[in-house]
Amino acid sequence: MTLPAIDRRIQSLFPVALASFLILGTAQLVLDAMKINHSQIQQLFYSVGRGEHRRQPVVLSKEDRMEEGCNVFDGKWVWDNSSYPLYTEKSCPYLVKQVTCRRNGRPDSLYKNWRWQPNGCKLPRFNPKKLLEILRGKRLVFVGDSIQRGQFESLVCLVQSVIPDGKKSLERIPPMKIFKAKEYDASIEYYWAPFIIESISDHATNHTVQKRLVKLDSIAKHGKEWKKADILVFESYVWWMYKPTINATYGSNGNVKEYNVTTAYRLALETWANWIESNINPQTQKVLFMSMSPTHLWSWEWKPGSDENCFNETKPIQGPYWGTGSNLEIMKIVGDVLRDLKIDVKFLNITQLSEFRKDAHTSVFTERKGKLLTKEQRSDPKTYADCIHWCLPGVPDTWNEILYAYLLQDYRNFVPPQ
C-alpha cells in the first residue's frame, strides 16, 4: 500500500473512530449530571493560603529535583512491577467506569506496571503530601476534553489516599468537577471545554462531535471560570480532528464559514493566547499546555501487514514510532503561539512518550453511552475498541508525574511570615 493510499484510508476512517468513541465523554457527563444534587515563582507558590490554612515549609531532598537540562520527554518505558502502579482501581473511589479496564474485564494488568524513564536523568518520585502542600490554598484547574478529564481523575487518585475520609470531596457541577482537600483548602478541578474557545459543544451533556460549530474569537464565557485559578492546565486536540474542515464563526458579523481545521485551530489558539495575556498575572498564576494525546487506531502503523487496532496489545512499542493520528502541523501551531506569548506557558510534550503505549487504551473494556460493552460488542473489537482514551491506572499518571516534577522544580523551601 502506498503512503498516499494510507493517508486516504486514514482520512476516511478517522472521523468514524472519533465520533464513535467521543460519545463516551458525553455519556459520562450525563451520568455525572445525574449525580448532582523573593521571585515571581516564589510568589506563585508561597503566598499564604486562603483563610487560616497557612503554608507549611516542605523539605525537598536531592531526589526531588530534576537535573539541570533534563529532558523528561525523551526516554523509554521500563518494566517496574515493584513500584507501579502508584494506586489501584480499588483504592481510588473516584474513578469512572470508562477507565477501570481491569474491573471491566481486561484479563491482563501489565499496562499498569510500566515506568517512564527519561534518558540521562530521573523523574522525582511522586509524593502526594508534597504536592498537596504546594497546592495549599490554591486551585489547580484542568481545561479540555475527555482526555483531560482522565488526567484530572488520575491526579485525584494520586493524592486522595493521604487525605482522611471526611476531609475530601468530589462535586459535579457541569461543566466542572471539583475535588477538594479540605485540610489544605485546595482544589483540583476539571472544566469541560473540548475546543478551549466557545462552541456549540460546550454543554456538559448535550453535545456531539458530529455537529461542530466553534466561535473562534469567543472565550470570555469560559474565561470567567478560569480567572481565579492559581494553576491552569490546558489541552485541546481530538475534537478538532473529526474532519479536515470545521464550521466556525469569526468576527463581528457572526456568519458561519467552513475553515480548514489547522487554520481554525491557529485562530482559536490566538484567541486563547490573547485571553492569557489579558487575564493571567504571571506573579501569582501558572499556566501549562499539554501536547496532543495520541491514538492507536490502526495496527498496520506499528505492525505492517496487519489490519487491527489497539485491542489485545499488551506491550509498548519499542524503538522510534510516530502515529499518523498525531498531527505535526497542529504541534507546530501550538509551538508558534506559545513562543509568541508575552507570558511564560510551560509546554508539556507528552505525545512521543504516549505514542509508544499502544497497550494502554481502554479498548473493549470500557463503556458506551453509560453502559459497559456487551459480550457481543467485545467480540467485535474492530468496531468497538476505544483506542483513544486511556485505562487508569495508566499513562495519564505519567503525565501527572511530569506535571508534579515541573511544579516541584519551581518550589523552594519557604516559611511564610507569621
Disulfide bonds with the S-S distance in Angstrom:
Cys70-Cys121 1.96
Cys92-Cys157 2.05
Cys101-Cys391 2.04
Cys310-Cys387 2.12
